[in-house]
Amino acid sequence: VERPPPAVVVTPAADFWRRASHATLYAGRLVGARMRALGAAATQAASAQAGTPYASDFEPPPAKFYCSSLVEWAFGVAAGEKSVFLPPGLTFKLLFEPLGFWERYYHGLNQSLPVNVSGSNPTLLLHSPAVRFTTLRPEDVVANL
């Protein structure tokens, strides 16, 4: 399940690996039995969103998704919780750095830069104790073609 613009898609594994064979890829490994147990249900929830538009304005799900929001939302659905990647009660405030880039980006969308909004971000997943990231080696990618 991927979220490239313009919408969420379910990509056959062989197509994904072939397209990614020359890229540096990172694998997020779920930490703990609870997180691993949620994986299948989260995949099912994410797959059901095929065709849902890309959130180029980073609006929260489920009307639209951006990359990390699809992951966080799907695991939240699987767990019956808002977020399984943050401790209870915490939110991830969206940061728009460097500011000039994001001001131009939102200007191009004819929108104002959002202020004091929370959401998801690849950094949230990267620093979550629920996920351990590793670099995939070229032979890992080739082995999956």
N, C-alpha and C positions, 0 to 999 in steps of 0.2 A: 504494500500500500504506500503510495507516494502522494505528495501534494505539490506537484509542479504547477505553475500557472498554465492554463486558466482554471483547473479544477482538480479535485482529488481523483486519482486513478488507481486501479489495481493493475500493476505491471507484472507480466510473467517473469519469474525469477531469471530465466535464461536471457531475456531481453535486458533486464536490469544489469546483470553481471557483464554482458557483452558491452553495453554502453559505458560501464564504469571501469572497464579493464585497464585504462590508462590513468585513472584518477587515484588520488590518495583518499582512502575511505577509512572511516572510523566506525567501529562496532560498539554499540551500547549494550553491555551485558547486564541483565537484571540481577540485583543483589538480594538474596534471601528467598526463602521458599514462598512467602506470600506474594512477592512481586512476580516471581516466575509463574505462580499459579494464575495470576491475572493476565498473563501474556496472550493466551488463546482468546479470551473474552475481549481483550482490548483490540486484538487484530480483527475480530469479528465486528466490533463497533466501528473501527476505522474503515473497514472494507465496505460497510453499509453506507458510508458517506461518499462513495464513488459518484462523481458528477457535481458534488457540492463546490461552489465557487471558491477560488483563491482569495484570501483576505489581503489584498494589496495595501489596505489601510490599517491592517493589524487589529481589526475589530475582533471582539471575543466570539468564540463559537456559540452555538452550532450552525448559524446561518452561513458562515464562511470560515475558512481555516487558513492558517499559514503553517509552516512546517512543524514547529514545536507545539503549536496550539492543538494540532491534530493528535499528536502523541499524548500530550497531557490530558486532553478531553477524553480520548478513548480509554486511557487507564482510569480516569475518574469515573467514567460510566461503568467500567468493569468492576470497580471497587465500591461503587455507590457513594463516592466522596468527591468533593470538588477537586482536590489535588492529592496525589499520592507521592509527589516529588518534593513537597515542602512539609515541614512540621505543621501540625494543626494550628490554625489561627494566623499563620504567616501568609503574605501575598508577595508576589514578585512585581515590583514597580517597574514598568517599562521605562527604559532609559534611552534617550535619543541623543547619542553621542557618535560622531561629532555633530554638534547642534546645527551648523550651517548646512551640512548634507541633508539632514532630516527636514529642515525648514524648506529647502528647495524641493525635496521629494514630495512633501505634502502640498506645497504650492502647485506642483505639477498635477496633483490629484484634485486641485481646487478645494482643498480642505485646510483647516487650521491644524497646527501641530497639537496633538492631544496633550493634556496636562493632567498630572496626578491620576494616571490610569494604571491598572495592574493587568497582567496577562502572563504570557509565557515567553520564553526566549531560549535559544540553544544553550546559553550560559546557565540558565536554571537547571537544565538537564545535566549539563557537564559537571556541575558542582553538587548535584543531589547525591545523598548517601545511598539512594536506591538504585543507582546506575554506576557501573564501572566501564570506562571507555578504554578501548585498545585500538591500535592502528592495524588495519588489515594489510597483510603483505601481498604483493602481486601474486604469489602462488596460491594464496587463499582465494583470490578472485578467479584465477584460471581454473582452480579445482571445482568451481561452481558453474562453469560454462556448460 
